[in-house]
């Protein structure tokens, strides 16, 4: 009598498919996760650039306000308002260069 065993060969092919398919599945999962991280990083970069631009604009506005406050016309106006007189021959304090340096 002859006995037929058709499942023996199929088990080997299933093991081969599973063995070759697992790295493929892990590779696809890894690529999807990597793509997701790249997209998240690009989004963070865009938001960071927008924040930098707003900070730069605020910095420029602050510098403009400071320069306007320290302009010659404004300083003269503030001096006249406080009744300050411009000294024509100011006397400056002079310190010896090495005497000051030796204290530290």
GROMACS elastic network, one bead per residue, 0.5 to 0.9 nm:
[ bonds ]
;  ai    aj funct       b0    kb
    5     8     6  0.62671   500
    5     9     6  0.85170   500
    6     9     6  0.64958   500
    6    10     6  0.72464   500
    7    10     6  0.51197   500
    7    11     6  0.62504   500
    7    12     6  0.89476   500
    8    11     6  0.55264   500
    8    12     6  0.69246   500
    9    12     6  0.54150   500
    9    13     6  0.65663   500
    9    14     6  0.88965   500
   10    13     6  0.51168   500
   10    14     6  0.61607   500
   10    15     6  0.86437   500
   11    14     6  0.51526   500
   11    15     6  0.62619   500
   11    16     6  0.86452   500
   12    15     6  0.51898   500
   12    16     6  0.62462   500
   12    17     6  0.87032   500
   13    17     6  0.61045   500
   13    18     6  0.85083   500
   14    17     6  0.50527   500
   14    18     6  0.60079   500
   14    19     6  0.83960   500
   15    18     6  0.50601   500
   15    19     6  0.59276   500
   15    20     6  0.85333   500
   16    19     6  0.50494   500
   16    20     6  0.61570   500
   16    21     6  0.82926   500
   17    20     6  0.52573   500
   17    21     6  0.56856   500
   17    22     6  0.84583   500
   18    22     6  0.59919   500
   19    22     6  0.58238   500
   19    23     6  0.76603   500
   20    23     6  0.63158   500
   20    24     6  0.70062   500
   21    24     6  0.50844   500
   21    25     6  0.61803   500
   21    26     6  0.86860   500
   22    25     6  0.51006   500
   22    26     6  0.61622   500
   22    27     6  0.84161   500
   23    26     6  0.50442   500
   23    27     6  0.58601   500
   23    28     6  0.85089   500
   24    27     6  0.50014   500
   24    28     6  0.62111   500
   24    29     6  0.86744   500
   25    28     6  0.51683   500
   25    29     6  0.62671   500
   25    30     6  0.85999   500
   26    29     6  0.50725   500
   26    30     6  0.60552   500
   26    31     6  0.85762   500
   27    30     6  0.50187   500
   27    31     6  0.61310   500
   27    32     6  0.86194   500
   28    31     6  0.50856   500
   28    32     6  0.61929   500
   28    33     6  0.86389   500
   29    32     6  0.51577   500
   29    33     6  0.62155   500
   29    34     6  0.85934   500
   30    33     6  0.51591   500
   30    34     6  0.60897   500
   30    35     6  0.85730   500
   31    34     6  0.50253   500
   31    35     6  0.60675   500
   31    36     6  0.85367   500
   32    35     6  0.51308   500
   32    36     6  0.61884   500
   32    37     6  0.87399   500
   33    36     6  0.50560   500
   33    37     6  0.63034   500
   33    38     6  0.87192   500
   34    37     6  0.51435   500
   34    38     6  0.62337   500
   34    39     6  0.86923   500
   35    38     6  0.50824   500
   35    39     6  0.62232   500
   35    40     6  0.86368   500
   36    39     6  0.52109   500
   36    40     6  0.62390   500
   36    41     6  0.86691   500
   37    40     6  0.50578   500
   37    41     6  0.61225   500
   37    42     6  0.86149   500
   38    41     6  0.50898   500
   38    42     6  0.61747   500
   38    43     6  0.86308   500
   39    42     6  0.51221   500
   39    43     6  0.62532   500
   39    44     6  0.87052   500
   40    43     6  0.51062   500
   40    44     6  0.62490   500
   40    45     6  0.86388   500
   41    44     6  0.50271   500
   41    45     6  0.60984   500
   41    46     6  0.86439   500
   42    45     6  0.50177   500
   42    46     6  0.62645   500
   42    47     6  0.87461   500
   43    46     6  0.51733   500
   43    47     6  0.63524   500
   43    48     6  0.86007   500
   44    47     6  0.51586   500
   44    48     6  0.60129   500
   44    49     6  0.85281   500
   45    48     6  0.50175   500
   45    49     6  0.60710   500
   45    50     6  0.85806   500
   46    49     6  0.51528   500
   46    50     6  0.62721   500
   46    51     6  0.87031   500
   47    50     6  0.50625   500
   47    51     6  0.62230   500
   47    52     6  0.86377   500
   48    51     6  0.50088   500
   48    52     6  0.61155   500
   48    53     6  0.85993   500
   49    53     6  0.61766   500
   49    54     6  0.86917   500
   50    53     6  0.51259   500
   50    54     6  0.63406   500
   50    55     6  0.86671   500
   51    54     6  0.51769   500
   51    55     6  0.61432   500
   51    56     6  0.85377   500
   52    55     6  0.50513   500
   52    56     6  0.60280   500
   52    57     6  0.85425   500
   53    56     6  0.50284   500
   53    57     6  0.61544   500
   53    58     6  0.86294   500
   54    57     6  0.50332   500
   54    58     6  0.61859   500
   54    59     6  0.85181   500
   55    58     6  0.50414   500
   55    59     6  0.60161   500
   55    60     6  0.85658   500
   56    60     6  0.61396   500
   56    61     6  0.86006   500
   57    60     6  0.51176   500
   57    61     6  0.62463   500
   57    62     6  0.86475   500
   58    61     6  0.50497   500
   58    62     6  0.61315   500
   58    63     6  0.86061   500
   59    62     6  0.50586   500
   59    63     6  0.61501   500
   59    64     6  0.85283   500
   60    63     6  0.51106   500
   60    64     6  0.60976   500
   60    65     6  0.86493   500
   61    64     6  0.50322   500
   61    65     6  0.62483   500
   61    66     6  0.86840   500
   62    65     6  0.51083   500
   62    66     6  0.62133   500
   62    67     6  0.86223   500
   63    66     6  0.50388   500
   63    67     6  0.60672   500
   63    68     6  0.84697   500
   64    67     6  0.51583   500
   64    68     6  0.60944   500
   64    69     6  0.85834   500
   65    68     6  0.50808   500
   65    69     6  0.61523   500
   65    70     6  0.86240   500
   66    69     6  0.50605   500
   66    70     6  0.61469   500
   66    71     6  0.85281   500
   67    70     6  0.50499   500
   67    71     6  0.59080   500
   68    71     6  0.51861   500
   68    72     6  0.88409   500
   68    74     6  0.74170   500
   69    72     6  0.87453   500
   69    74     6  0.61794   500
   69    75     6  0.74611   500
   70    73     6  0.83394   500
   70    74     6  0.65008   500
   70    75     6  0.61993   500
   71    74     6  0.53430   500
   71    75     6  0.62003   500
   71    76     6  0.86540   500
   72    75     6  0.51713   500
   72    76     6  0.61253   500
   72    77     6  0.85570   500
   73    76     6  0.52202   500
   73    77     6  0.61792   500
   73    78     6  0.87028   500
   74    78     6  0.61768   500
   74    79     6  0.85826   500
   75    78     6  0.50597   500
   75    79     6  0.60871   500
   75    80     6  0.85560   500
   76    79     6  0.50405   500
   76    80     6  0.61207   500
   76    81     6  0.84752   500
   77    80     6  0.51705   500
   77    81     6  0.60629   500
   77    82     6  0.86991   500
   78    82     6  0.62562   500
   78    83     6  0.84986   500
   78    84     6  0.85243   500
   79    82     6  0.52549   500
   79    83     6  0.60051   500
   79    85     6  0.73326   500
   79    86     6  0.84606   500
   80    84     6  0.59358   500
   80    85     6  0.77571   500
   81    84     6  0.77134   500
   87    90     6  0.56801   500
   94    97     6  0.88861   500
   95    98     6  0.86852   500
   95    99     6  0.75292   500
   95   100     6  0.71313   500
   96    99     6  0.53279   500
   96   100     6  0.64774   500
   96   101     6  0.87551   500
   97   100     6  0.56561   500
   97   101     6  0.64133   500
   97   102     6  0.88400   500
   98   102     6  0.59515   500
   98   103     6  0.88158   500
   99   102     6  0.53203   500
   99   103     6  0.68559   500
  100   103     6  0.57018   500
  100   104     6  0.77153   500
  101   104     6  0.59893   500
